[in-house]
Amino acid sequence: MKIGLVLEGGGMRTLFTAGVLDAFLDKDIKVNGVVGVSAGALFGVNYVSKQKERSVRYNKKYANEKGYMGLYSWLTTGNAVNKEFAFYRVPFKLDKFNEEEFEKAKTDFYVVMTNIESGKPEYVLIRNVFKQMEYFRATSALPFASKIVEINDKKYLDGGISDSIPIEFCESLGYDKIIVVLTRPENNYKEDKFSFLYKLVYRKYPNLVDRLVNMGKDYEIVLKKIKDLENEEKIFVIRPPKILKIGRLEKNENKIQNVYDIGLNTGKKEIDDLLKYLNK
């Protein structure tokens, strides 16, 4: 039996996912493939590399480091999440990512990016996190808050723009069972507040603008699909029990820990039902 795992993004809300995945590690729950979007990909790799608490640890430690993320980084580099600090200093030196364990797991790990010229999602298989770090930047490059990421002469922004919860792609990979971890509680949707700015800032990329303007509608559609699949017991869904009160680039260490703890406790509560689903 092959198991797939879909990880929604959501900035620091995704520390909920980090907690859920650490609960998986405690029970030695393994999957054959992961499809991660934005922060879902950034934190999801630590599950594959078996680095429990790494996501919450470095986010708490460097939350108030002005070179990590926030207004200072955005004003000085054009990226709210600092490229050099967050994507290179932290995983390569300050809190090292275990690339050896990641490769040893032999888990297919995909990240989702949005091609801003076509407006369509692209899915990249990660074989080496260090060598493919720019794909992690691309999947999490938020509109307005990040520069466009260029890879092989293509331009990308956050994967959540074009495929916020990549359930259809995961289904296409042929897994027997699929687990989905969301970062919003049931019946909580995206709000569209920036349509005018999207059209102004990204006017050179009409296909991207179309996707940005329709993100809310697309999100409702995919949530309905997920609920239908869940009701049919074709997938297993884990979601927060309530709205997670945390900023997208949160700096409060207590809030960071709290959202992680909610995820860890939710994961523990869901384990028995999850195992029943996997063994059915």
Backbone torsions as a table, in degrees:
resi	resn	phi	psi	omega
1	MET	NA	131.0	179.0
2	LYS	-107.3	135.4	-175.4
3	ILE	-116.9	131.3	175.5
4	GLY	-109.0	153.4	-178.0
5	LEU	-132.6	126.6	179.3
6	VAL	-110.5	128.5	-177.1
7	LEU	-121.4	111.8	176.0
8	GLU	-69.2	155.7	174.1
9	GLY	-91.3	-156.4	179.7
10	GLY	136.0	27.3	179.7
11	GLY	60.7	-138.7	-175.6
12	MET	-73.2	-9.5	169.8
13	ARG	-58.9	-26.1	-174.3
14	THR	-73.0	-4.6	169.4
15	LEU	-63.3	-23.8	171.1
16	PHE	-58.5	-46.6	178.9
17	THR	-61.4	-41.8	178.8
18	ALA	-57.8	-40.6	178.4
19	GLY	-66.5	-43.6	178.0
20	VAL	-58.7	-45.3	-177.2
21	LEU	-68.4	-31.3	175.5
22	ASP	-68.5	-32.3	173.6
23	ALA	-64.9	-36.6	175.1
24	PHE	-61.8	-44.1	-179.5
25	LEU	-61.6	-38.9	179.4
26	ASP	-60.4	-32.2	-178.8
27	LYS	-101.8	8.7	177.8
28	ASP	56.2	40.8	175.9
29	ILE	-84.2	120.3	-176.8
30	LYS	-112.4	152.4	175.5
31	VAL	-127.6	164.3	-179.7
32	ASN	-94.8	-21.7	-179.6
33	GLY	-154.9	150.5	178.3
34	VAL	-130.3	137.8	171.2
35	VAL	-120.9	111.6	-175.3
36	GLY	-115.1	141.9	178.0
37	VAL	-115.8	130.5	172.8
38	SER	53.5	-126.4	-179.2
39	ALA	-64.3	-21.7	174.1
40	GLY	-61.3	-36.8	176.0
41	ALA	-74.6	-42.6	-177.4
42	LEU	-60.6	-41.5	-178.7
43	PHE	-88.6	-26.8	-177.3
44	GLY	-65.5	-29.2	-179.5
45	VAL	-62.7	-28.3	-178.8
46	ASN	-70.5	-23.2	173.7
47	TYR	-70.0	-43.9	-179.7
48	VAL	-67.8	-36.7	179.8
49	SER	-85.1	3.0	176.4
50	LYS	59.2	38.6	-179.9
51	GLN	-104.2	78.4	-177.7
52	LYS	-59.1	137.7	176.7
53	GLU	69.0	4.8	-179.0
54	ARG	-63.3	-44.2	-176.8
55	SER	-60.2	-47.7	-178.6
56	VAL	-71.6	-32.9	-177.9
57	ARG	-64.1	-53.4	-175.9
58	TYR	-73.8	-28.0	177.6
59	ASN	-69.9	-36.2	175.6
60	LYS	-70.8	-42.2	-175.5
61	LYS	-64.8	-39.6	-173.7
62	TYR	-109.4	9.9	-177.2
63	ALA	-53.6	-39.2	-176.6
64	ASN	-103.4	14.3	172.8
65	GLU	-79.2	114.8	-172.1
66	LYS	-62.3	-22.0	178.5
67	GLY	-85.0	-1.1	-177.1
68	TYR	-86.7	-62.6	178.2
69	MET	-159.3	155.4	178.4
70	GLY	127.8	-166.1	-174.7
71	LEU	-62.1	-42.5	-178.4
72	TYR	-60.4	-46.0	179.5
73	SER	-62.8	-42.0	-178.9
74	TRP	-63.6	-42.6	-178.9
75	LEU	-69.8	-33.6	-175.3
76	THR	-93.0	-23.6	-176.3
77	THR	-125.1	-15.1	-175.3
78	GLY	86.9	-0.8	179.0
79	ASN	-124.8	121.1	178.9
80	ALA	-62.7	-35.1	171.6
81	VAL	-99.8	114.5	-171.1
82	ASN	-65.6	124.3	-177.2
83	LYS	-57.5	-55.9	-173.1
84	GLU	-67.2	-42.9	-176.2
85	PHE	-73.3	-54.1	-172.2
86	ALA	-72.5	-38.0	-172.8
87	PHE	-100.9	-12.3	-178.6
88	TYR	-126.0	-48.9	-179.7
89	ARG	-68.6	-45.7	-177.8
90	VAL	-64.0	-57.7	-175.1
91	PRO	-73.6	-24.7	-177.9
92	PHE	-89.5	-28.4	-171.9
93	LYS	-133.8	-52.5	-168.1
94	LEU	-76.3	-38.8	175.5
95	ASP	-143.8	81.8	-164.5
96	LYS	-62.8	133.4	174.4
97	PHE	-77.9	139.1	-177.6
98	ASN	-88.8	84.2	-178.4
99	GLU	-64.3	-36.1	-179.4
100	GLU	-61.1	-44.5	179.8
101	GLU	-68.5	-37.4	178.4
102	PHE	-59.4	-46.5	-179.0
103	GLU	-70.4	-35.6	-178.8
104	LYS	-65.6	-28.1	-178.6
105	ALA	-66.0	-25.8	-179.0
106	LYS	53.6	40.4	176.9
107	THR	-98.6	125.3	176.8
108	ASP	-66.9	119.0	-175.6
109	PHE	-121.3	115.6	-178.5
110	TYR	-110.0	141.5	169.9
111	VAL	-114.2	150.4	-178.1
112	VAL	-109.4	131.6	178.1
113	MET	-128.9	157.3	175.6
114	THR	-105.8	118.7	174.2
115	ASN	-74.3	114.6	-170.7
116	ILE	-74.4	-17.2	178.7
117	GLU	-82.7	-37.0	178.4
118	SER	-93.0	-23.3	-175.7
119	GLY	76.6	8.0	-175.4
120	LYS	-105.2	155.0	177.4
121	PRO	-76.3	148.6	171.1
122	GLU	-126.7	142.9	-174.1
123	TYR	-118.2	123.8	-175.9
124	VAL	-118.9	129.2	176.3
125	LEU	-80.0	123.5	-179.0
126	ILE	-93.2	118.2	178.2
127	ARG	-102.3	-29.7	179.1
128	ASN	-143.2	111.9	-174.8
129	VAL	-60.9	-44.0	-178.9
130	PHE	-61.9	-45.3	-177.5
131	LYS	-74.3	-21.9	-177.3
132	GLN	-113.5	28.6	-176.0
133	MET	-60.2	-30.7	-178.9
134	GLU	-64.6	-25.3	176.3
135	TYR	-69.7	-32.2	176.4
136	PHE	-70.5	-34.1	174.0
137	ARG	-65.0	-41.6	-177.1
138	ALA	-65.8	-45.1	-177.0
139	THR	-64.2	-22.2	-175.5
140	SER	-114.5	15.2	-177.9
141	ALA	-81.7	94.0	-175.4
142	LEU	-68.0	141.4	174.1
143	PRO	-56.5	144.7	-178.9
144	PHE	71.7	-43.3	-173.1
145	ALA	-87.3	-6.9	-176.9
146	SER	-137.8	151.0	169.5
147	LYS	-72.9	154.3	173.6
148	ILE	-64.3	135.5	-179.0
149	VAL	-97.7	125.7	-179.9
150	GLU	-105.1	126.0	178.4
151	ILE	-134.8	123.6	179.7
152	ASN	51.6	45.0	177.2
153	ASP	66.7	14.5	174.3
154	LYS	-112.5	152.8	-176.1
155	LYS	-113.5	133.8	-174.1
156	TYR	-133.0	154.0	166.5
157	LEU	-135.8	-175.9	-173.9
158	ASP	-45.3	133.4	180.0
159	GLY	-64.0	-25.3	-179.1
160	GLY	-67.0	-15.5	178.5
161	ILE	-65.4	-42.1	-173.7
162	SER	-105.9	-21.1	179.4
163	ASP	-154.7	81.9	-171.7
164	SER	-67.7	-32.7	176.9
165	ILE	-135.5	94.0	-168.8
166	PRO	-76.2	58.7	-179.1
167	ILE	-70.2	-38.8	-178.6
168	GLU	-66.4	-39.9	177.6
169	PHE	-64.1	-43.0	179.6
170	CYS	-61.8	-41.3	176.9
171	GLU	-60.0	-38.0	-177.4
172	SER	-65.5	-18.4	-178.6
173	LEU	-82.0	-8.2	171.2
174	GLY	84.5	25.9	179.1
175	TYR	-73.4	147.9	179.0
176	ASP	-76.7	-35.3	179.3
177	LYS	-131.9	145.1	179.4
178	ILE	-131.9	131.0	174.6
179	ILE	-107.1	135.0	178.1
180	VAL	-121.7	126.9	176.0
181	VAL	-112.0	117.4	-178.9
182	LEU	-101.7	163.8	-179.7
183	THR	-118.4	9.6	173.0
184	ARG	-125.3	145.4	176.1
185	PRO	-68.9	170.7	-178.9
186	GLU	-61.1	141.8	178.8
187	ASN	65.0	27.6	174.7
188	ASN	-114.5	123.6	-171.1
189	TYR	-118.7	166.2	176.2
190	LYS	-74.5	144.0	175.8
191	GLU	-104.5	137.2	178.6
192	ASP	-97.2	108.1	-177.0
193	LYS	-116.4	-7.6	-167.2
194	PHE	-124.3	22.8	-175.7
195	SER	-53.5	-45.3	-179.0
196	PHE	-62.4	-43.6	-179.2
197	LEU	-67.4	-37.5	176.8
198	TYR	-56.5	-47.6	-177.3
199	LYS	-66.4	-30.1	-179.5
200	LEU	-79.6	-52.8	-173.7
201	VAL	-71.3	-37.6	-174.6
202	TYR	-111.8	30.6	-176.5
203	ARG	-60.6	-22.2	178.3
204	LYS	-74.0	-12.0	-175.4
205	TYR	-125.1	76.3	-174.8
206	PRO	-59.7	-33.7	179.4
207	ASN	-68.8	-35.3	175.5
208	LEU	-66.7	-45.5	179.5
209	VAL	-57.5	-42.4	179.2
210	ASP	-59.4	-42.2	179.1
211	ARG	-68.3	-41.5	-179.9
212	LEU	-62.7	-45.7	-178.1
213	VAL	-64.9	-30.3	-176.3
214	ASN	-100.7	11.3	-177.9
215	MET	-57.4	-42.9	-178.7
216	GLY	-62.0	-44.9	179.0
217	LYS	-64.7	-43.6	179.5
218	ASP	-61.6	-37.4	-179.2
219	TYR	-65.5	-42.3	178.4
220	GLU	-62.1	-39.0	-179.4
221	ILE	-64.7	-45.4	-177.7
222	VAL	-71.0	-32.4	176.2
223	LEU	-65.5	-37.2	177.3
224	LYS	-65.0	-42.1	178.0
225	LYS	-61.1	-44.3	-179.6
226	ILE	-62.7	-42.5	179.8
227	LYS	-64.6	-40.7	178.2
228	ASP	-62.3	-45.0	179.3
229	LEU	-64.9	-36.8	177.7
230	GLU	-65.0	-44.6	179.6
231	ASN	-63.4	-29.8	178.6
232	GLU	-85.8	1.2	-179.9
233	GLU	60.5	30.3	176.9
234	LYS	-88.9	-20.7	176.6
235	ILE	-137.3	164.8	176.5
236	PHE	-119.7	125.2	-173.9
237	VAL	-113.8	132.7	173.1
238	ILE	-117.8	125.8	-179.0
239	ARG	-135.4	159.7	178.1
240	PRO	-62.9	147.0	179.5
241	PRO	-74.5	-14.4	-178.9
242	LYS	-156.9	170.5	176.7
243	ILE	-62.2	131.5	-178.4
244	LEU	-85.1	115.7	-176.0
245	LYS	-87.0	84.8	-178.5
246	ILE	-154.5	141.9	178.7
247	GLY	-74.8	156.1	-179.5
248	ARG	-60.1	-34.7	176.6
249	LEU	-121.1	52.8	-173.6
250	GLU	-59.5	140.7	178.4
251	LYS	-116.6	-9.2	-179.8
252	ASN	-77.8	115.7	-175.0
253	GLU	-62.4	-35.7	-179.8
254	ASN	-66.2	-39.7	178.0
255	LYS	-67.6	-39.4	177.6
256	ILE	-59.2	-49.1	-179.8
257	GLN	-64.3	-39.5	-177.0
258	ASN	-63.5	-44.8	-179.7
259	VAL	-66.3	-39.3	175.3
260	TYR	-60.6	-44.8	-179.0
261	ASP	-63.2	-38.5	176.9
262	ILE	-60.4	-42.9	177.8
263	GLY	-64.2	-43.8	179.9
264	LEU	-62.0	-46.2	-179.6
265	ASN	-67.6	-39.4	177.0
266	THR	-62.8	-44.1	178.3
267	GLY	-57.9	-44.3	-180.0
268	LYS	-62.3	-40.5	-179.4
269	LYS	-67.8	-29.8	-175.3
270	GLU	-88.2	-11.7	-171.9
271	ILE	-56.1	-48.8	-176.7
272	ASP	-60.4	-45.6	178.8
273	ASP	-66.2	-36.8	177.8
274	LEU	-62.3	-44.7	-180.0
275	LEU	-64.6	-35.3	176.4
276	LYS	-63.0	-43.3	178.5
277	TYR	-62.4	-45.9	-177.1
278	LEU	-66.7	-31.0	-175.4
279	ASN	-94.1	-5.1	-176.4
280	LYS	-68.5	NA	NA
